[in-house]
């Protein structure tokens, strides 16, 4: 089950602890493909499907890249790995990148993996939630220190009891009044499989809508902008192909790495990504795969500054580059 909790304080400490670990040198220009290490946030799953589709269908190879997808897990420390050069690029929540940059971590967003984060609140339909304000007075199991919790408490004034997030659904299944943080692409499927009638409320809203992003280290970006551009381009192509075409190539790679991913779950996750317009975006808002906008990032930075989670002021140029954002369809 997917529970991705980033501990930024530990990240900054680890950054100094592992400062001596550099990346392997990229070979000089030649006919040989350039090796690239991409760090994911969790174990292989459909929420990474676009990258595996790009790998399986040769989109990375067509760009001259030999991409190794490094699986994550509960102790992945994705931003640390990228910042110190253990990985070349990674994926995580966009707001966490902003907070990390404000703490001095040398990383930068290079494109959006998802137009909105798939984190949500899982609830039993017997006690449905209409919006996040319905959490008032409830006990919520969620990742302590998550940025969205600070926004909810300090911006919306919602008061609730918080329990540390654990990696199973046992407590949720045993108490129909229980609510917990989830990924809308994941836990609802397994709760229903176990017989529960559940719903999921997406945390993202018009007032708080963080991206899920691809990012790299500042040093790698400076030295290898061409590689970053090729990776983003091939990844965007992979995501479009995975969600609008035949996902079988990526799903076969995922199944080979994880026997606990049934085809029904992969189909559910793909449908959820499309139903919530997580990756492809909302055309009515002018969104498209890979897009980052200055306006949205400025809004997110201002909100994070307002609720007091930034150690110092940052500008959009500090947290993102738009050099590699693909063009909107039909442009």
C-alpha positions in Angstrom: 0.0 0.0 0.0 1.3 3.4 -0.8 2.1 5.9 1.9 4.7 8.4 0.9 5.9 10.5 3.8 8.7 13.0 3.3 10.7 14.1 6.3 12.4 17.2 5.2 14.4 17.7 8.4 16.0 14.3 7.9 16.5 15.1 4.3 18.6 18.2 5.1 20.7 16.3 7.6 21.2 13.4 5.2 22.3 15.9 2.6 25.3 16.9 4.6 25.9 13.3 5.8 26.1 12.0 2.3 27.7 15.0 0.6 30.7 12.9 -0.5 28.5 10.7 -2.7 28.8 12.0 -6.2 27.1 10.8 -9.4 29.0 8.7 -11.9 30.5 10.7 -14.7 28.4 11.0 -17.8 30.4 9.6 -20.8 31.6 12.0 -23.4 29.4 12.3 -26.5 29.5 9.0 -28.4 27.3 6.5 -30.0 26.7 4.8 -26.7 23.5 5.7 -24.8 23.8 8.0 -21.8 23.0 6.3 -18.5 20.4 8.1 -16.4 19.2 7.2 -12.9 15.6 8.1 -12.1 14.5 7.7 -8.5 10.8 7.0 -7.8 9.0 7.7 -4.5 7.6 4.2 -3.9 7.8 0.6 -5.1 6.9 0.1 -8.8 3.2 0.8 -9.4 0.9 2.2 -12.0 1.4 5.7 -10.7 4.8 5.4 -12.3 3.4 3.9 -15.4 4.4 6.6 -17.8 8.1 6.1 -17.0 7.8 2.4 -17.4 5.9 2.9 -20.7 8.7 5.1 -22.0 11.2 2.4 -21.0 9.3 -0.5 -22.5 8.5 1.2 -25.8 11.9 2.6 -26.4 11.1 6.3 -26.0 14.1 6.9 -23.8 16.3 4.8 -26.1 15.1 7.0 -29.0 16.5 10.0 -27.2 19.8 8.3 -26.7 19.2 7.5 -23.0 19.6 4.3 -21.0 17.3 5.0 -18.1 17.5 3.0 -14.9 14.3 3.4 -12.8 15.3 3.2 -9.1 12.5 1.9 -6.9 11.6 3.8 -3.8 9.9 2.8 -0.6 9.2 4.2 2.9 12.9 5.3 3.3 13.5 6.4 -0.3 14.6 10.0 0.6 14.1 11.0 -3.1 15.2 14.6 -2.7 18.3 13.7 -0.8 19.3 11.1 -3.4 18.9 13.6 -6.3 20.5 16.5 -4.4 23.7 14.6 -3.6 23.9 12.9 -7.1 23.0 9.4 -6.1 20.2 9.7 -8.6 20.1 12.1 -11.6 16.4 12.9 -11.5 13.5 12.1 -9.2 9.8 12.5 -8.6 7.9 13.9 -5.6 5.2 16.4 -4.5 5.9 19.9 -5.9 5.2 21.7 -2.6 7.8 19.5 -0.9 10.4 20.7 -3.5 9.5 24.3 -2.6 9.9 23.7 1.1 13.2 21.9 0.5 14.6 24.7 -1.7 13.6 27.1 1.1 15.8 25.0 3.4 18.8 25.1 1.1 18.4 21.8 -0.8 19.9 22.4 -4.3 17.1 20.9 -6.5 14.7 22.3 -9.1 11.5 21.2 -10.8 11.8 20.5 -14.5 8.3 19.4 -15.4 5.0 18.1 -14.0 4.4 14.4 -13.7 0.8 15.1 -12.5 -1.2 18.4 -12.7 -2.5 17.7 -9.2 -1.3 15.5 -6.4 -3.2 12.2 -6.0 -3.3 12.4 -2.2 -6.7 12.2 -0.7 -8.9 11.3 2.3 -10.3 7.8 2.4 -13.7 7.5 4.2 -16.5 5.0 4.6 -19.6 6.1 2.7 -21.7 5.6 5.8 -19.9 8.7 7.1 -19.2 10.6 3.8 -17.0 13.7 3.6 -18.1 16.5 1.2 -15.0 18.6 1.6 -12.0 18.9 3.9 -13.9 21.1 6.4 -15.8 18.0 7.3 -12.7 16.7 9.1 -13.5 19.1 11.9 -13.4 17.2 15.2 -12.5 13.9 13.6 -9.5 11.6 14.1 -7.4 11.5 11.0 -4.5 9.1 10.3 -2.1 11.0 8.1 1.6 11.7 7.5 2.7 14.0 10.3 4.4 17.1 8.9 2.7 16.8 5.5 2.4 20.3 3.9 -1.3 19.9 3.2 -2.0 19.4 6.9 -0.4 22.7 7.8 -2.4 24.4 5.0 -5.6 22.9 6.3 -5.0 23.8 9.9 -3.6 27.3 9.5 -5.5 28.5 6.4 -8.9 26.8 6.9 -8.8 26.6 10.7 -10.0 23.0 10.7 -9.2 21.2 14.0 -8.8 17.4 14.1 -6.9 14.8 16.0 -3.9 13.4 14.1 -2.6 9.8 14.3 0.6 8.7 12.6 0.1 7.1 9.2 0.8 3.3 9.1 1.1 1.1 6.0 -2.1 -0.9 6.2 -5.9 -0.5 6.2 -6.6 -2.6 9.4 -7.7 0.2 11.6 -9.7 1.8 8.8 -11.5 -1.5 8.1 -12.5 -2.0 11.7 -14.0 1.5 12.3 -16.5 3.0 9.9 -16.0 6.5 11.4 -12.2 6.3 10.8 -10.7 8.4 8.0 -7.1 8.3 6.7 -4.8 9.8 4.2 -4.6 7.8 0.9 -3.8 8.0 -2.7 -7.0 8.1 -4.7 -5.3 5.8 -7.2 -4.6 3.1 -4.7 -6.2 2.5 -1.3 -9.8 2.8 -2.4 -9.4 -0.3 -4.6 -8.0 -2.4 -1.8 -10.6 -1.3 0.7 -13.4 -2.2 -1.7 -11.7 -5.5 -2.3 -12.0 -6.2 1.4 -15.7 -5.5 1.4 -15.8 -1.8 2.5 -18.0 0.8 0.9 -15.6 3.7 0.6 -15.2 7.1 -1.1 -12.1 9.3 -1.5 -11.9 13.0 -1.3 -9.0 14.6 -3.3 -7.0 17.0 -1.2 -6.2 19.2 -4.1 -8.6 22.1 -4.7 -8.8 25.4 -6.5 -7.1 27.1 -3.5 -4.5 24.4 -2.9 -3.4 22.4 -5.9 0.2 21.2 -5.8 1.8 19.6 -8.8 3.5 16.2 -8.6 6.8 16.9 -10.4 10.0 15.6 -12.0 13.0 17.4 -10.6 16.8 17.3 -10.7 19.8 18.6 -8.8 21.1 22.1 -9.7 24.5 20.8 -10.5 23.2 18.1 -12.8 20.9 20.7 -14.5 23.8 23.0 -15.1 26.1 20.4 -16.5 23.5 18.3 -18.5 20.5 20.4 -19.6 20.4 18.3 -22.8 19.9 15.1 -20.9 17.3 16.6 -18.7 15.4 17.8 -21.8 15.5 14.4 -23.4 14.3 12.7 -20.2 11.4 15.0 -19.8 10.4 14.8 -23.4 10.5 11.0 -23.4 8.7 10.8 -20.1 5.8 13.0 -21.2 5.5 10.9 -24.3 5.4 7.8 -22.1 2.6 9.2 -19.9 0.4 10.1 -22.8 0.9 6.7 -24.4 0.3 4.9 -21.1 -3.0 6.7 -20.3 -4.5 7.1 -23.8 -3.0 4.0 -25.6 -2.3 0.4 -24.7 -0.7 0.3 -21.2 0.3 -3.4 -21.5 4.0 -2.8 -22.1 4.5 -0.8 -18.9 2.1 -3.1 -16.9 4.1 -6.1 -18.0 7.3 -4.5 -16.6 5.5 -3.6 -13.4 4.0 -7.1 -13.0 7.5 -8.6 -13.4 8.8 -6.4 -10.5 5.7 -6.8 -8.3 3.7 -10.0 -8.2 1.2 -8.3 -5.8 -0.2 -6.0 -8.5 -3.2 -7.7 -10.1 -4.4 -6.5 -13.5 -7.6 -5.3 -12.0 -5.7 -2.9 -9.7 -3.6 -1.5 -12.5 -6.8 -0.9 -14.6 -8.4 0.8 -11.6 -5.3 3.0 -11.0 -5.2 4.1 -14.7 -8.9 4.9 -14.6 -8.5 7.0 -11.5 -5.6 8.9 -13.0 -7.9 9.7 -16.0 -11.1 10.3 -14.0 -9.4 12.8 -11.7 -7.4 14.3 -14.6 -4.2 13.9 -12.6 -1.7 13.5 -15.4 -3.4 14.7 -18.6 -4.8 17.7 -16.9 -8.1 19.6 -17.4 -8.4 21.1 -20.9 -10.9 23.6 -19.7 -8.1 25.1 -17.5 -5.6 24.9 -20.4 -3.6 22.1 -18.7 -1.6 19.5 -20.5 0.9 16.8 -19.7 4.2 18.1 -18.2 2.9 21.7 -17.8 4.2 23.9 -15.0 3.0 27.5 -14.9 4.5 30.6 -13.2 1.1 31.7 -11.9 0.4 28.4 -10.1 3.8 28.1 -8.6 3.7 31.7 -7.4 0.3 31.0 -5.8 1.7 27.9 -4.1 4.8 29.7 -2.8 2.6 32.5 -1.4 0.4 30.0 0.4 3.3 28.1 1.9 4.8 31.4 3.0 1.5 32.5 4.6 1.2 29.3 6.6 4.8 29.5 7.8 6.4 26.4 6.4 9.1 28.1 4.4 12.4 28.8 6.2 13.1 31.7 3.9 11.4 33.5 0.9 11.9 31.9 -2.5 11.0 32.9 -6.0 9.6 30.8 -8.8 13.0 30.9 -10.5 14.5 29.3 -7.4 12.3 26.2 -7.5 11.6 25.6 -11.2 12.8 25.9 -14.7 10.4 26.1 -17.7 13.0 25.3 -20.3 11.9 21.7 -20.8 8.1 22.1 -20.6 6.5 20.7 -23.7 4.2 22.7 -26.0 0.5 22.5 -25.5 -1.3 20.2 -28.0 -2.0 21.8 -31.4 0.5 24.7 -30.7 
